[in-house]
Amino acid sequence: MEGKIVKVSGPLIVAEGMGDAEMFDVVRVSEHKLIGEIIELRGDKASIQVYEETSGIGPGGPVYSTGSPLSVELGPGLIEAIFDGIQRPLDKIYALGTSRIERGVEVAALDREKVWEFLPIAKAGDKVAAGDFLGYVQETALVKHYIMVPNKLEGTVEWVYEGPARVTDVVAKVRDAAGEIHEITMLQKWPVRRGRPYKQKLAPTEPMITGQRIIDTFFPVAKGGVAAIPGPFGSGKTVVQHQLAKWADAEIIVYIGCGERGNEMTDVLMEFPELKDPRSGEPLMKRTVLIANTSDMPVAAREASIYTGITIAEYFRDMGYRVAIMADSTSRWAEALREMSGRLEEMPGEEGYPAYLSSRLAEFYERAGLVVCHGGEGRTGCVTAIGAVSPPGGDISEPVSQATLRIVKVFWGLSAPLAYRRHFPAIDWLTSYSLYVDQLTDWYNKNVDPDWKNLRQAAMQLLQEESELEEVVRLVGIDALSLKDRLKMEAARSLREDYLQQNAFHETDTYASGKKQVGMLKLVLEFYRKASAALEQGADFSDIAKLPVREAIGRAKYVEEKDVEARYQEISRQLDAELEKLLA
């Protein structure tokens, strides 16, 4: 079907003669065949958001409807790939001999010529249904890529292939109940705006261990949970997401650079291939999909990138993998919504954002979760979504931050003052929260330490009381505090500087296991408890503050994982001996 352009307004084009088209159909605009998507229909007029530069396009040009919604290609070749917001492979486009994406360029998302070794799991005569494994491809050293029976198909396997094959080659034939033969290739397509189906959604009960002490101990996120990282410019949102991508116990990482500055996205593209996966020693890219959508790309493409990323994440979830998706940042995505809404002349909501901002954000985050996948194995998979938010000036009262906070259950609020003091991760322990703590307590008590919840509460209370005491100090000076309160501030300082502060570039301190985290926390709290007892027995406060063991507690973060237990017991004995000597 062909329509005609009647109006061009930046990335928004209005075309007439589109009466047979449907919402969210993909269209090709003008002789350049620019990719666009229908976002509004009024009679035979369609409003189209174009994902490429529209300069030079004018009224009268043709619009061709493809008759299908915006979809992603799913199959072997996703891992290690770098796509733009609408799943065009950037390395393949670069290989065409251009440093910029030419308008109307058409390159298949998955390589049609690459040969993969397909190994069957199902055999002729097997009864199969949607989601069952037919076979697999060893896509990288870290990822086994399973080929599943497509959605809504059920029947008997007539034939399964074994050997080298391209993604478009038929690898299995399934006969349905009506007797029709379905030929199945390794390549499937899925509309990005529609969540992939599953049998059942489960309540998450296990944390996604990140190795970052402030996250795992104080504000954990569950596997299949949703978290937001709001913070002003320079407070470390991207660094936190890099740490999570590297260390979180997720098997697949989908990283979306959604409208971030070009140099920041360049850093990601340059660094990720160099990073080593700490568990296997292989490059981190061997289990990563990158979607690079920088600020200089058309604003409309930012919106598509979020949906492209979450659909790829759901695809690997359906294989039974634990997937973590990082969106950096959803504020840029919301700006795209605001611009397109303005061009559609819709009634604006707060600060010009569309009235449906909250529902669109909810649609994205609701696609995360722990689910029972389709397939006879009864396997579970999960998508954990972590979205960075970049509020102007760090003001989280603005609409995108507030809409996000109403949806997510974990809030890691980044603080500019902490970042300026070189305290990283700059997550503010007084404003951040996790609503998963009660659900995860049993897991922590069983797998980390039986006293985990009480240790966490004691540490949080110490930090809260320090904040209140700091108000007093600012008003009347530290000399107005009692010796007990001064000791409390010393212990809280140790908790902040020795425990919460973590060096991402130090090979030992960059990651702390649960056992190490609890050991460090016990040392700090033990010092406070025993020093308080010594103070009551007449020990001098200045002598307690200068104890040599305090330096040993401060350096506990640099102890190797294998030496943690022995070294921490040694520090505990040193503390007892020094306090005993002080009281003598």
VEXDREN-2710 file (C-alpha; in Angstrom, 1 decimal):
% VEXDREN-2710
k/r/px/py/pz
1/MET/0.0/0.0/0.0
2/GLU/1.3/3.5/-0.9
3/GLY/0.4/6.8/0.8
4/LYS/1.5/10.4/0.2
5/ILE/3.3/12.8/2.5
6/VAL/1.2/15.9/3.3
7/LYS/3.3/17.4/6.2
8/VAL/6.8/17.2/7.6
9/SER/7.6/18.3/11.1
10/GLY/11.1/17.1/12.1
11/PRO/10.9/13.4/12.8
12/LEU/7.1/13.5/12.6
13/ILE/5.5/13.0/9.1
14/VAL/1.8/13.0/8.3
15/ALA/0.7/10.9/5.3
16/GLU/-2.7/10.5/3.7
17/GLY/-4.0/7.5/1.8
18/MET/-3.2/5.2/4.7
19/GLY/-6.7/4.0/5.5
20/ASP/-5.7/0.3/5.4
21/ALA/-2.7/0.7/7.7
22/GLU/-2.7/-0.2/11.4
23/MET/-1.2/1.3/14.5
24/PHE/2.5/0.7/15.0
25/ASP/3.0/-0.6/11.4
26/VAL/6.4/0.0/10.0
27/VAL/6.5/2.2/6.9
28/ARG/9.2/3.3/4.4
29/VAL/9.1/7.1/3.8
30/SER/10.1/8.8/0.5
31/GLU/12.5/7.6/-2.2
32/HIS/15.2/7.2/0.5
33/LYS/13.1/4.4/2.1
34/LEU/13.5/5.9/5.6
35/ILE/12.2/3.6/8.4
36/GLY/9.2/4.9/10.3
37/GLU/6.4/3.7/12.5
38/ILE/2.8/4.8/12.6
39/ILE/1.9/6.3/16.0
40/GLU/-1.5/7.8/15.3
41/LEU/-4.3/7.2/12.8
42/ARG/-7.1/9.6/12.0
43/GLY/-9.3/8.4/9.1
44/ASP/-6.9/7.8/6.2
45/LYS/-4.2/10.1/7.7
46/ALA/-1.3/8.5/9.6
47/SER/1.2/10.3/11.9
48/ILE/4.5/8.6/11.4
49/GLN/7.6/8.9/13.7
50/VAL/10.7/8.4/11.5
51/TYR/13.8/6.8/12.9
52/GLU/16.2/8.6/10.5
53/GLU/17.0/12.2/9.5
54/THR/14.1/13.8/7.6
55/SER/15.9/16.8/6.2
56/GLY/15.1/17.3/2.5
57/ILE/11.9/15.3/2.7
58/GLY/8.8/17.3/1.6
59/PRO/5.1/16.9/0.9
60/GLY/4.1/14.8/-2.1
61/GLY/6.7/12.1/-1.4
62/PRO/5.6/8.4/-1.3
63/VAL/5.0/6.4/1.9
64/TYR/5.1/2.6/1.6
65/SER/3.5/0.4/4.3
66/THR/5.1/-2.9/5.1
67/GLY/2.0/-4.2/6.8
68/SER/3.9/-5.5/9.9
69/PRO/4.8/-3.9/13.2
70/LEU/8.3/-2.9/14.3
71/SER/10.0/-6.2/15.1
72/VAL/13.4/-7.5/16.1
73/GLU/15.2/-10.5/14.7
74/LEU/15.9/-13.2/17.3
75/GLY/18.4/-15.9/16.7
76/PRO/22.1/-16.8/16.9
77/GLY/24.3/-13.7/16.4
78/LEU/22.7/-11.4/19.0
79/ILE/25.4/-12.0/21.6
80/GLU/28.5/-9.7/21.1
81/ALA/26.5/-7.6/18.6
82/ILE/26.3/-3.8/18.7
83/PHE/23.0/-2.5/17.4
84/ASP/21.4/0.9/17.0
85/GLY/17.9/1.6/18.5
86/ILE/16.1/-0.2/15.7
87/GLN/18.4/-3.2/15.6
88/ARG/20.6/-2.2/12.7
89/PRO/24.1/-3.8/13.2
90/LEU/26.6/-0.9/13.5
91/ASP/29.6/-3.0/12.8
92/LYS/28.1/-4.3/9.5
93/ILE/27.1/-0.7/8.5
94/TYR/30.6/0.5/9.3
95/ALA/32.0/-2.3/7.1
96/LEU/30.1/-0.8/4.2
97/GLY/32.7/2.0/4.2
98/THR/30.9/4.8/6.0
99/SER/31.6/6.2/9.5
100/ARG/28.0/7.5/9.7
101/ILE/24.7/5.7/9.1
102/GLU/23.5/6.6/5.6
103/ARG/19.8/7.3/5.3
104/GLY/17.7/4.4/4.1
105/VAL/20.5/1.8/4.6
106/GLU/19.2/-1.7/4.8
107/VAL/21.3/-4.3/6.6
108/ALA/19.9/-7.5/8.1
109/ALA/20.1/-7.5/11.9
110/LEU/21.5/-11.1/12.0
111/ASP/24.1/-12.2/9.6
112/ARG/22.5/-14.4/6.9
113/GLU/25.8/-15.9/5.7
114/LYS/27.4/-16.9/9.0
115/VAL/27.3/-20.7/9.6
116/TRP/26.5/-22.1/13.0
117/GLU/26.8/-25.7/14.3
118/PHE/23.2/-26.8/15.1
119/LEU/22.9/-29.6/17.6
120/PRO/19.5/-31.2/18.0
121/ILE/17.8/-31.8/21.4
122/ALA/14.3/-33.0/20.1
123/LYS/14.0/-36.1/17.9
124/ALA/11.5/-37.2/15.3
125/GLY/8.3/-38.4/16.9
126/ASP/8.5/-36.1/19.9
127/LYS/5.4/-34.1/21.0
128/VAL/6.4/-30.4/21.3
129/ALA/4.7/-27.2/22.2
130/ALA/5.6/-23.5/22.1
131/GLY/8.8/-22.9/24.0
132/ASP/10.2/-26.4/23.9
133/PHE/13.8/-26.8/22.8
134/LEU/14.5/-28.2/19.4
135/GLY/18.2/-27.8/19.5
136/TYR/21.0/-25.4/20.3
137/VAL/24.0/-23.5/18.9
138/GLN/27.1/-22.8/21.0
139/GLU/26.9/-19.1/20.2
140/THR/29.9/-18.0/22.4
141/ALA/32.0/-19.8/25.0
142/LEU/29.6/-18.5/27.7
143/VAL/26.2/-18.7/25.9
144/LYS/24.4/-21.8/24.6
145/HIS/21.7/-20.4/22.3
146/TYR/18.6/-22.6/22.3
147/ILE/16.2/-22.8/19.3
148/MET/12.7/-22.9/20.6
149/VAL/9.3/-23.9/19.1
150/PRO/7.7/-20.7/18.0
151/ASN/4.8/-19.2/19.9
152/LYS/1.3/-20.9/19.5
153/LEU/2.7/-23.9/17.6
154/GLU/2.1/-27.4/19.0
155/GLY/2.5/-30.7/17.3
156/THR/4.9/-33.6/16.5
157/VAL/8.5/-33.4/15.3
158/GLU/8.7/-34.8/11.8
159/TRP/12.4/-34.1/11.2
160/VAL/15.3/-32.4/12.9
161/TYR/18.6/-31.3/11.3
162/GLU/22.1/-31.7/12.7
163/GLY/25.2/-29.9/11.4
164/PRO/26.2/-26.5/10.0
165/ALA/23.4/-24.2/9.2
166/ARG/22.7/-20.5/8.5
167/VAL/20.0/-18.7/10.5
168/THR/17.6/-18.8/7.6
169/ASP/18.0/-22.6/7.0
170/VAL/15.3/-25.0/8.1
171/VAL/16.5/-27.0/11.1
172/ALA/13.2/-28.7/12.1
173/LYS/9.7/-29.6/10.8
174/VAL/6.7/-29.9/13.1
175/ARG/3.3/-31.3/12.1
176/ASP/0.4/-29.6/13.9
177/ALA/-2.9/-31.2/14.9
178/ALA/-4.4/-30.2/11.5
179/GLY/-1.7/-32.1/9.7
180/GLU/0.1/-29.0/8.4
181/ILE/3.9/-29.1/8.3
182/HIS/5.7/-26.1/9.8
183/GLU/9.3/-25.5/8.8
184/ILE/11.3/-23.9/11.6
185/THR/14.5/-21.9/11.1
186/MET/16.8/-20.5/13.7
187/LEU/15.6/-17.0/12.9
188/GLN/12.4/-15.7/14.6
189/LYS/10.8/-12.2/14.6
190/TRP/8.9/-10.6/17.5
191/PRO/7.0/-7.2/17.7
192/VAL/9.0/-5.0/20.1
193/ARG/5.9/-3.4/21.7
194/ARG/4.4/-6.8/22.7
195/GLY/5.8/-8.7/25.7
196/ARG/6.8/-12.3/25.0
197/PRO/4.4/-14.8/26.7
198/TYR/5.1/-17.0/29.7
199/LYS/3.3/-19.5/31.8
200/GLN/3.3/-17.7/35.2
201/LYS/5.0/-14.8/36.9
202/LEU/6.6/-15.6/40.3
203/ALA/7.4/-13.4/43.3
204/PRO/11.2/-13.0/43.4
205/THR/12.9/-14.5/46.5
206/GLU/16.5/-14.4/45.6
207/PRO/18.8/-11.3/45.4
208/MET/20.9/-10.4/42.3
209/ILE/24.3/-10.4/44.0
210/THR/26.3/-7.5/42.6
211/GLY/29.4/-7.5/44.9
212/GLN/28.8/-3.8/45.7
213/ARG/28.5/-3.6/49.5
214/ILE/26.0/-0.7/49.7
215/ILE/23.7/-2.5/47.3
216/ASP/23.9/-6.1/48.5
217/THR/23.8/-5.2/52.2
218/PHE/21.5/-2.2/52.4
219/PHE/19.5/-1.9/49.2
220/PRO/19.4/-5.3/47.4
221/VAL/17.6/-5.9/44.2
222/ALA/15.9/-9.2/43.5
223/LYS/16.4/-11.4/40.5
224/GLY/13.5/-10.3/38.3
225/GLY/13.2/-7.0/40.2
226/VAL/13.2/-3.4/39.0
227/ALA/15.5/-0.7/40.2
228/ALA/16.2/3.0/39.3
229/ILE/19.4/5.0/39.7
230/PRO/18.5/8.7/39.6
231/GLY/21.3/11.2/40.0
232/PRO/22.7/14.5/38.7
233/PHE/25.4/14.8/36.1
234/GLY/28.7/13.4/37.2
235/SER/27.4/11.4/40.2
236/GLY/28.3/8.0/38.8
237/LYS/25.2/6.5/37.2
238/THR/27.1/5.0/34.3
239/VAL/29.9/3.7/36.5
240/VAL/27.4/1.9/38.8
241/GLN/25.8/0.3/35.7
242/HIS/29.2/-0.8/34.4
243/GLN/29.9/-2.4/37.8
244/LEU/26.6/-4.2/37.7
245/ALA/27.1/-5.3/34.1
246/LYS/30.5/-6.8/35.1
247/TRP/29.8/-8.3/38.5
248/ALA/26.1/-9.0/38.9
249/ASP/25.3/-12.7/38.8
250/ALA/23.3/-12.4/35.6
251/GLU/24.1/-14.7/32.7
252/ILE/23.2/-12.3/29.9
253/ILE/23.6/-8.5/29.9
254/VAL/21.6/-6.2/27.6
255/TYR/23.0/-2.7/27.8
256/ILE/21.0/0.1/26.2
257/GLY/22.6/3.5/25.7
258/CYS/19.4/5.4/25.2
259/GLY/20.2/8.9/24.1
260/GLU/23.3/9.4/26.3
261/ARG/26.1/11.7/25.1
262/GLY/28.2/10.3/22.2
263/ASN/31.4/10.3/24.2
264/GLU/29.8/8.4/27.1
265/MET/28.5/5.7/24.7
266/THR/31.9/5.6/23.0
267/ASP/33.4/4.7/26.3
268/VAL/31.0/1.8/26.7
269/LEU/31.7/0.6/23.2
270/MET/35.5/0.8/23.7
271/GLU/35.5/-0.6/27.3
272/PHE/33.1/-3.5/27.1
273/PRO/35.1/-5.5/24.6
274/GLU/38.2/-5.0/26.8
275/LEU/36.5/-6.1/30.1
276/LYS/37.1/-9.6/31.3
277/ASP/34.2/-11.7/32.7
278/PRO/35.4/-12.3/36.2
279/ARG/33.9/-15.7/36.5
280/SER/35.1/-17.3/33.3
281/GLY/38.1/-15.1/32.2
282/GLU/36.4/-14.6/28.8
283/PRO/35.7/-11.1/27.4
284/LEU/32.5/-9.7/29.0
285/MET/31.1/-9.2/25.4
286/LYS/30.8/-13.0/25.2
287/ARG/27.5/-12.6/27.2
288/THR/26.5/-9.0/26.3
289/VAL/24.3/-7.3/23.8
290/LEU/24.9/-3.6/23.2
291/ILE/22.3/-1.2/21.9
292/ALA/24.0/2.2/21.1
293/ASN/21.6/5.1/20.6
294/THR/23.5/8.4/21.2
295/SER/22.0/11.9/21.5
296/ASP/22.9/12.9/17.9
297/MET/20.6/10.2/16.5
298/PRO/17.0/11.2/15.7
299/VAL/15.0/11.7/18.9
300/ALA/12.4/9.1/17.8
301/ALA/14.9/6.3/17.7
302/ARG/15.5/6.7/21.5
303/GLU/12.0/5.4/22.1
304/ALA/12.4/2.3/19.9
305/SER/15.8/1.4/21.6
306/ILE/14.1/0.7/25.0
307/TYR/11.6/-1.8/23.4
308/THR/14.3/-3.4/21.2
309/GLY/16.4/-4.1/24.3
310/ILE/13.7/-5.5/26.5
311/THR/12.4/-7.8/23.7
312/ILE/15.9/-9.3/23.3
313/ALA/16.2/-9.6/27.1
314/GLU/12.8/-11.5/27.2
315/TYR/14.0/-13.8/24.4
316/PHE/17.0/-15.0/26.5
317/ARG/14.8/-15.2/29.6
318/ASP/12.6/-17.7/27.7
319/MET/15.7/-19.9/27.3
320/GLY/15.9/-20.0/31.1
321/TYR/18.7/-17.4/31.5
322/ARG/19.0/-14.8/34.2
323/VAL/19.1/-11.5/32.2
324/ALA/20.0/-8.0/33.5
325/ILE/19.0/-5.1/31.3
326/MET/20.6/-1.7/31.9
327/ALA/18.8/1.4/30.4
328/ASP/21.0/4.5/30.4
329/SER/19.0/6.7/30.6
330/THR/15.2/6.6/30.6
331/SER/15.1/10.4/30.9
332/ARG/16.3/10.7/27.3
333/TRP/13.6/8.2/26.3
334/ALA/11.0/10.3/28.1
335/GLU/12.3/13.4/26.2
336/ALA/11.6/11.6/23.0
337/LEU/8.0/10.9/24.1
338/ARG/7.7/14.6/25.0
339/GLU/8.9/15.8/21.6
340/MET/6.7/13.5/19.6
341/SER/3.7/14.3/21.8
342/GLY/4.3/18.0/21.3
343/ARG/4.5/17.5/17.5
344/LEU/1.2/15.5/17.6
345/GLU/-0.3/18.5/19.4
346/GLU/-1.5/16.4/22.3
347/MET/-2.6/17.9/25.6
348/PRO/0.6/18.2/27.6
349/GLY/1.0/17.0/31.2
350/GLU/3.4/18.2/33.8
351/GLU/6.5/20.0/32.4
352/GLY/5.3/19.3/28.9
353/TYR/5.6/15.5/29.2
354/PRO/2.6/13.5/27.8
355/ALA/-0.1/12.5/30.2
356/TYR/0.7/8.8/29.4
357/LEU/4.3/9.1/30.6
358/SER/3.6/6.9/33.7
359/SER/1.8/4.2/31.8
360/ARG/4.6/4.0/29.2
361/LEU/7.2/3.7/31.9
362/ALA/5.1/1.0/33.7
363/GLU/4.8/-0.9/30.4
364/PHE/8.6/-1.1/30.2
365/TYR/9.3/-2.0/33.8
366/GLU/6.4/-4.5/34.0
367/ARG/8.2/-6.6/31.3
368/ALA/10.9/-7.5/33.9
369/GLY/10.2/-10.3/36.3
370/LEU/10.8/-13.9/37.3
371/VAL/8.7/-16.2/35.2
372/VAL/7.9/-19.9/34.5
373/CYS/8.8/-20.1/30.8
374/HIS/6.8/-21.9/28.1
375/GLY/8.2/-25.3/27.5
376/GLY/8.0/-28.8/28.9
377/GLU/11.0/-28.5/31.2
378/GLY/9.2/-26.1/33.6
379/ARG/12.3/-23.9/33.5
380/THR/12.3/-20.4/35.1
381/GLY/14.0/-17.3/33.7
382/CYS/14.2/-13.7/34.8
383/VAL/14.8/-10.2/33.5
384/THR/16.1/-7.7/36.1
385/ALA/15.6/-4.1/34.8
386/ILE/17.9/-1.3/36.1
387/GLY/17.1/2.1/34.7
388/ALA/19.2/5.2/35.1
389/VAL/17.3/8.5/35.4
390/SER/19.0/11.9/34.7
391/PRO/16.8/14.6/36.3
392/PRO/17.9/18.1/35.4
393/GLY/20.0/19.5/38.2
394/GLY/19.5/16.3/40.1
395/ASP/16.0/17.4/41.1
396/ILE/14.0/14.1/41.6
397/SER/10.8/16.0/42.0
398/GLU/10.5/16.2/38.2
399/PRO/8.0/14.0/36.4
400/VAL/10.2/11.2/35.0
401/SER/11.8/10.5/38.4
402/GLN/8.5/10.6/40.2
403/ALA/6.8/8.4/37.6
404/THR/9.7/5.9/37.9
405/LEU/9.6/5.9/41.7
406/ARG/6.0/4.9/41.7
407/ILE/6.8/1.8/39.7
408/VAL/10.2/0.5/40.8
409/LYS/10.9/-1.2/44.2
410/VAL/14.5/-0.2/44.5
411/PHE/15.8/3.4/44.6
412/TRP/19.5/4.0/44.5
413/GLY/19.6/7.8/44.9
414/LEU/23.0/9.2/43.8
415/SER/24.2/12.2/45.6
416/ALA/26.3/15.0/44.1
417/PRO/27.9/16.0/47.5
418/LEU/29.1/12.4/48.0
419/ALA/30.5/12.3/44.4
420/TYR/32.3/15.6/45.0
421/ARG/33.9/14.1/48.1
422/ARG/35.1/11.2/45.9
423/HIS/32.8/8.7/47.8
424/PHE/31.9/6.0/45.3
425/PRO/29.5/4.5/44.8
426/ALA/27.8/7.8/45.6
427/ILE/24.5/6.1/46.7
428/ASP/22.9/8.2/49.5
429/TRP/22.1/5.8/52.3
430/LEU/19.6/8.2/53.9
431/THR/17.4/8.6/50.8
432/SER/17.8/5.2/49.1
433/TYR/15.5/2.2/49.8
434/SER/14.7/-1.3/48.7
435/LEU/11.2/-2.8/49.1
436/TYR/12.6/-6.3/48.5
437/VAL/14.4/-6.6/51.9
438/ASP/11.6/-8.5/53.6
439/GLN/11.3/-10.9/50.7
440/LEU/15.0/-11.6/50.6
441/THR/15.8/-11.8/54.3
442/ASP/15.2/-15.6/54.4
443/TRP/17.7/-16.1/51.5
444/TYR/20.3/-13.9/53.2
445/ASN/19.9/-15.5/56.6
446/LYS/20.2/-18.9/55.1
447/ASN/23.0/-18.3/52.5
448/VAL/25.1/-15.4/53.9
449/ASP/24.7/-15.1/57.7
450/PRO/21.9/-16.1/60.1
451/ASP/22.2/-12.6/61.7
452/TRP/22.1/-10.6/58.4
453/LYS/18.9/-8.7/59.1
454/ASN/20.0/-7.6/62.6
455/LEU/23.5/-6.5/61.3
456/ARG/21.9/-4.5/58.5
457/GLN/19.4/-2.8/60.9
458/ALA/22.2/-1.9/63.4
459/ALA/24.3/-0.4/60.7
460/MET/21.4/1.6/59.2
461/GLN/20.5/2.9/62.7
462/LEU/24.1/4.0/63.3
463/LEU/24.2/6.0/60.0
464/GLN/20.8/7.5/60.8
465/GLU/21.9/8.6/64.2
466/GLU/25.1/10.0/62.8
467/SER/23.1/12.2/60.4
468/GLU/21.1/13.6/63.4
469/LEU/24.3/14.3/65.4
470/GLU/25.9/16.1/62.4
471/GLU/23.0/18.6/62.6
472/VAL/24.0/19.3/66.2
473/VAL/27.7/19.6/65.3
474/ARG/27.0/22.1/62.6
475/LEU/25.0/24.2/65.0
476/VAL/27.1/24.1/68.2
477/GLY/30.4/22.3/67.4
478/ILE/31.7/18.8/68.2
479/ASP/32.7/19.7/71.8
480/ALA/29.0/19.9/72.7
481/LEU/28.6/16.1/72.1
482/SER/29.0/13.6/74.8
483/LEU/31.9/11.1/74.6
484/LYS/29.4/8.3/73.8
485/ASP/28.0/10.3/70.9
486/ARG/31.5/11.2/69.6
487/LEU/32.3/7.5/69.6
488/LYS/29.1/6.9/67.7
489/MET/30.2/9.4/65.0
490/GLU/33.6/7.7/64.8
491/ALA/32.0/4.3/64.3
492/ALA/29.7/5.7/61.6
493/ARG/32.7/7.3/59.9
494/SER/34.3/3.9/59.8
495/LEU/31.1/2.5/58.4
496/ARG/31.0/5.1/55.6
497/GLU/34.7/5.2/54.7
498/ASP/35.8/1.6/55.3
499/TYR/32.6/-0.2/54.4
500/LEU/30.4/1.8/52.0
501/GLN/33.2/3.4/50.0
502/GLN/34.4/0.9/47.4
503/ASN/37.1/1.3/44.7
504/ALA/35.8/0.0/41.4
505/PHE/39.4/0.1/40.0
506/HIS/41.1/-1.9/42.7
507/GLU/41.3/-5.6/41.8
508/THR/40.3/-6.8/45.3
509/ASP/37.9/-4.1/46.4
510/THR/35.9/-3.9/43.2
511/TYR/33.9/-7.0/44.3
512/ALA/33.0/-8.3/47.8
513/SER/31.2/-11.6/48.3
514/GLY/28.4/-11.9/50.8
515/LYS/30.8/-13.6/53.3
516/LYS/33.3/-10.8/53.1
517/GLN/30.6/-8.1/53.3
518/VAL/29.2/-9.6/56.6
519/GLY/32.7/-10.0/58.0
520/MET/33.5/-6.4/57.3
521/LEU/30.2/-5.2/58.8
522/LYS/30.8/-7.4/61.9
523/LEU/34.2/-5.8/62.5
524/VAL/32.9/-2.2/62.4
525/LEU/29.9/-3.0/64.6
526/GLU/32.1/-5.1/67.0
527/PHE/34.5/-2.1/67.3
528/TYR/31.6/0.1/68.2
529/ARG/30.1/-2.3/70.7
530/LYS/33.3/-3.2/72.5
531/ALA/34.7/0.4/72.4
532/SER/31.4/1.6/74.0
533/ALA/31.8/-0.9/76.8
534/ALA/35.4/0.2/77.3
535/LEU/34.3/3.9/77.4
536/GLU/31.8/3.1/80.2
537/GLN/34.6/1.3/82.1
538/GLY/36.7/4.5/82.1
539/ALA/38.8/4.2/79.0
540/ASP/39.9/7.5/77.4
541/PHE/38.0/8.4/74.2
542/SER/41.1/9.8/72.4
543/ASP/43.0/6.6/73.1
544/ILE/40.1/4.5/71.7
545/ALA/40.0/6.7/68.6
546/LYS/43.7/6.2/68.0
547/LEU/43.8/2.4/68.4
548/PRO/46.0/0.8/65.7
549/VAL/43.3/-1.8/65.1
550/ARG/41.2/0.9/63.4
551/GLU/43.6/1.0/60.5
552/ALA/43.4/-2.8/60.2
553/ILE/39.6/-2.5/60.1
554/GLY/39.9/0.2/57.4
555/ARG/42.2/-2.1/55.3
556/ALA/39.9/-5.2/55.7
557/LYS/38.3/-4.4/52.3
558/TYR/41.6/-5.2/50.6
559/VAL/41.8/-8.7/52.1
560/GLU/41.7/-11.5/49.5
561/GLU/38.5/-13.5/49.5
562/LYS/40.4/-16.7/50.4
563/ASP/41.9/-15.1/53.4
564/VAL/38.8/-13.3/54.7
565/GLU/37.8/-15.6/57.6
566/ALA/41.3/-16.0/59.1
567/ARG/42.3/-12.3/58.7
568/TYR/39.0/-11.0/60.2
569/GLN/39.3/-13.3/63.2
570/GLU/42.9/-12.0/63.6
571/ILE/41.6/-8.4/63.5
572/SER/38.9/-9.2/66.1
573/ARG/41.5/-10.7/68.5
574/GLN/43.7/-7.6/67.9
575/LEU/40.8/-5.4/68.9
576/ASP/40.2/-7.4/72.1
577/ALA/43.9/-7.2/73.0
578/GLU/44.2/-3.5/72.4
579/LEU/41.1/-2.6/74.5
580/GLU/42.2/-4.9/77.3
581/LYS/45.6/-3.2/77.3
582/LEU/43.9/0.2/77.3
583/LEU/41.7/-0.7/80.4
584/ALA/44.7/-2.2/82.2
END
